[in-house]
Amino acid sequence: MPPSKIRISVLCLVTLCCAAVLTPVSAQTNEHDFTMAQVLGYPYPSHMVSSPNGDAFAWVMNIRGVRNIWVAQAPGYQPRLLTRYSQDSGQELSNLRFSQDGKFLVYVRGGDHDANWPEALQPDPDSSPIEPHMQVWAVSLTTGEPHVLGDGDTPAITPDGQRVAFIHWPEHSVWWAPIDGSQKAERLFFDRGKDSDLQWSPDGKALAFVSDRGDHGFIGVYRDDNTPIEYLAPSTSRDLEPRWSPNGKRIAFARVPGDGGPPQSPLEWPLVPWSIWVAEVKSGAGRRIWQSPDTQRGSFPVWSDVDLRWVEGDQLAFISAMDNWPHLYVVPANGGDARLLTPGNFMLEDVTITPDLKTLIYSANTGDTRGDNDRRHLFEVAVTGGTPIALTSGDHSQWSPVVTHAGKVLAFVDAGPRQPPLVMQGNLHAGHWHAVDKDQVPDNFPTADLVIPTLVNFRASDGWNIQGQLFEKPGAGAKKPGIIFVHGGPPRQMLLTWHNMDYYSNSYAVNQYLANHGFIVLSVNYRLSIGYGHDFNYPAHWGPTGAAEYKDVLAGARYLQKDPEVDAKRIGIWGGSYGGYLTALGLARNSDIFKAGVDFHGVHDWSMFADDWFGKPLQRYQMPDMKALMKVFWESSPDADIAKWKSPVLLIQGDDDRNVHFHQMVDLVRRLQLAHLPYQEMVIPNEIHGFLRYHSWLEADQATAEFFTRQFLKH
């Protein structure tokens, strides 16, 4: 039972026509059924990092809401617990950094690192009467004693391992403190911008950083209190991702246009040309060494960054989708043409590099097993070029690679369709890996009872080919109800395995539970999803500009309706965030198809976001036709079709949501009340968008399963 101080609202059914009583639905009906608590009991590793000296790697392990840092050190790499947190408090552990000598590990506790907008108050999901703070901590690998360095985020350790610089909240200034906690943190220097992305020079005598000035931004270099801050090649542009050359004489950075020019219509994806610059640190003078093509594919990515880094041969590596796929390129630091390292119809994600800067290791959705574009595997490629080499393969997914032991040992996370994510380790080229944390999987975790999802394809009404994963428990019998699942983001991709993001591993677990308990689930990777090319990821008339991706969701429902094992009259839909939006859109537009839905923190009225595109500072003569834009936003919203909404819905959201305003749920509930429509609501006080507490997920996921069971299986 949760502590009595935790106030999670009672799930209440609101009906204006008749009274109803909610009673728990039995979670088990036969010996092979499992409970929601069992399938959510998996450990989840994240934030993998290796030490600069190559002797260790570390990661965060979340075990039913209890987060701790684990470390594995050479030569045996046996895992051991480094921190000793014991409560499901909902405080993140992130931004792990080893000192150069491997004696300390620095990390951040608290905050919401997936938020769309910053808040001065930090999340308090367990409703503690003591205000929580986002703080930088350091822990000795020898003694295991952690100590706080100060309020802040994104630490950067000096190369000598003596001090830690970090971004102090909420003013985004740079502070620092001794790594051993012997003195209180103090402000390192004054800069009038909002600072981020701290990068120490190789000799530790200078600190590069991004100084955000609102409509433009600089790369600054701080040396000492007696030397003015140097701003590299200052302009009206916005400069990002400062990276020191190995010899410390130059800094490379990415440059995008400043926030100016005529207002752009959100009905079109913005064209954002960008360039790579290299500046001489001594003089501050810089020059452009590469320019992106002036195309949508070549634009600076909306959803991510370009992962700029120095590599062997005085070159710079970066990621671009200029050929329609996010790939690795290298360009000479003195300028020239970019050279493609990873050709093919696939997307790469996590990238790391060997200590000698000669080999890039990355995860990508490609391989020689059917369905690999819905998985992740690891590859390596030399910066000099050549054919990439597969390091992993098969029906599992692998991600978050880190290298140790002079680049000879590789560690990563591995997950299968049944096996939850585990940390693996082994010799880089031996091809044999062993799990270092397998004993963290509970004995009652229902591995054998999980289904293996099937890859399926279907076409939307306008001809787009859509891919998804079908969850179906084997065995003949009566037709089953079908459930459509739609992910959030929207730049996400559901996989044929457990997921490389904790939010969607939770979704995968719920889909497995539903399949185990009498449903057939189809997870739809609608247009806007990653993994199928830039053009699929950036379609026309998306979301608030026309909701074209809803055609893909509808095509998924049509696919289920034609499945001989599915009862076409019993189809539901669920999803979170952007998936919550598509869930509500399905219920509002097609209650004739979707007979019930569960909407986690979805958007319901896009017109409320108009000021996010066109705030008061841009109210000027060249404004687009706002009346016409608002009409498109509104007509792309679930609220616009309330008159056609007939099906019951369960709405779930935390009221400290920093990604979708809680008012979206408040407003929809009032509309449903006025329309006399049946709904249920679960409000979790102080919880954020991606719930921080295991207890929050368990309560919400159980409510989801019980809602669908009541709607489709209990008569």
Steps between C-alpha positions, in 0.01 A plus 500: 500500500626851425577733792194680627650838414487419128185654356409331174145579404239229504404378155146627466245439229293804412172424329227752468233258390534217743696397806779247487728342756863419426612165631842345449526249219681179573850507351540123464275241338733204445842377600673670209355846566726745679433814698582855398740522793689196369545630145596848630753347737785503248820693580578781257863607436577839345756781481793272414839674525864389499795653684754708304783274621313197365491304824127508577149558378190599695126524453177588679276209594131561571352207693130559563559871546812473715783661301866430571834521324694182428862476394712223343878534514792328327626239482200283588224760448291354779206733568464663840254743651653846536213700649249387764167667429213288629170678420272537197537877540482598134834683500691446177866397489667629185804666342756250627865609460822325607803701607804454275678288763190287563489581873168685500169479320289815479125493431182705521212408729156651435346703220300416190740452211228427244302819561391729215532808719704573815347559840670664798341248736633147460265197482359370828313188382487334843345816652780550749445796735871578454563677170724291273790649305689396190853457630844399382651219710837328509575153634837341566549165327720400794285592800156511333416814696291749298497873573312788343694769313218745436168568329541454126525278195734374222831473689839526329805373692837669457757274331705483822193366680511767771196716429156480339331775302124485453198704394330659798120521491282687437716780356713271277829639632828309537611394849771266624612311810779265610412144405561382857242745637756673722365846412162643409422559136544852367433682178790453259438804278236744383346474153182681399370203300340178614794261503517130410716223345813543714820366339842513670810538284733197501743682733221621729599867468191617310128423494289525185126543527186604311368846590135517394396861440139437395487563126872418456776322687878493535772251583686648797840408645577577865863491616531678835366799692762733352432413136188617313277224367576434134200456267595304191410655163193676647207557263122526489485120469443243772813294576484153657702193600851641571764226471873540577756359261724231657791748523280769656582765239167507316129469575249365251133589528171490309333820380133552414324826404381732774132540576418769245351557159134498406277282719479146367176312473488187715307334217840425344809340652762773547805502276799536735833499316798456728876493483808378683751760613851468642650782706856559617479530878799735528355762264129422515483516121297230329402385156235278348636163393176337384152614399190282492301469178213747481238225519250372753697178538819696557344726764613501860288226664189613686494199730869452588853641453786430259737332753807694385837347604869498408638179352839373386664668201404856604141442396155564644221245507133593510151365431283621213194368315592677175457169310163436676657288778680620816858394421857564610718730290855629540647826368859632518544762772662727242193479278381286213225264397326279756559129453226247580610219736177304543308464172172313487128526570521510878517744791781515755460620858749453786859578397825458692864495398806295593769681706734521200227692309530256210176301526139608546257256662129560455154345527281477190174344388648266242635146478448164334201383708149565371349797680833659594369843404289462816803402711840647587841338442857619555754567226846647467653701216849643458516877461715438193203323340430147391209264551342522848536181705207350693584440866160356597211337315193284548151552641615715794570875506818667626567864586707740717848369408803606707860384463762432769843341536665704224207433271521122533193444721146593399204543733143568391135431578332197341130409492292238324131452435481318834822590678484846662795740457827373650853640509735288287879500485773324306801524273426739215574257217440164665126508439429339838312704759382429851245679714654671802167570672287195419440429868299824525209346305243379758430127525130562431560706186281326236767452232359174361144634482582807289399491135742562213358792297451452128603756239202614290451749215188677376416800283336826594221638282743737324743219417761532776647166608477466878675252724403368841536217748217256574475354852289185505502211745494165314197279531167454329172615646240770476583821323687746716469875541768702321700791636690761298804646678647833380833621635580857598779732408420504212864425395497151651485147366354199677711186465467124473686487833500677832570865436807725522301766686352427843164668421444260210625195683206571729273512193650175371429337837136614494455368146644168614258496795201572275604225258536258790153586630285451194571790263676528165712816492634680193768762567503747208813686388309777323664762274706735719671194650876469477667200338348523152685798355492879527201538265292263714614683814409844359175453302278777373175590680603337826336551839376858545542565128255231386540179705600297192653230723153417631444322167769254607329438834172444321674260259624303799145470629383383155778240509372371834142496374607264220693271735290180532605469865370849590145601585460807276233639732736504798796722412660744742790744481758629747815709508690769685600857420480528119346154518245645743418762238447231234295295747267792567486577127393142429225511761377840379502421129428129497307378800341265248835316486669577832257392769718608793834670559763589759663840451818567701580875512393575143453825308135580429502854361794605281372857480615549860858472369474789253699731729781244510548567128405870496547672835457872564858593400418389145168681470583715200384588152628183333301264720334216309124471486449398862128443455568247224779335703284474810232334291747233382628448855146466630380265228804276568402471868280243679296779659372600157310172468347472847156484339595164341673362810292215648747249646610492866849620580744478788714814536826482700743783575730641767423859585870605491528403134779701332440364148123533454320762706267344756235743383465284187343231720301746715353659189409168338333370815275804512406452133418133564286598798304753297449245223377240753768251393630221726857540616734402778786708627815426695690806617837443669596804710857628449588235241662606172444390137712185499406379847801495731363247749449130443189523716352759261558273200360196680182685603449648153580179310273291721222754446557476123474121498196500729329762283541293182406181681182660625412644158575190292522184709249540785136501398 
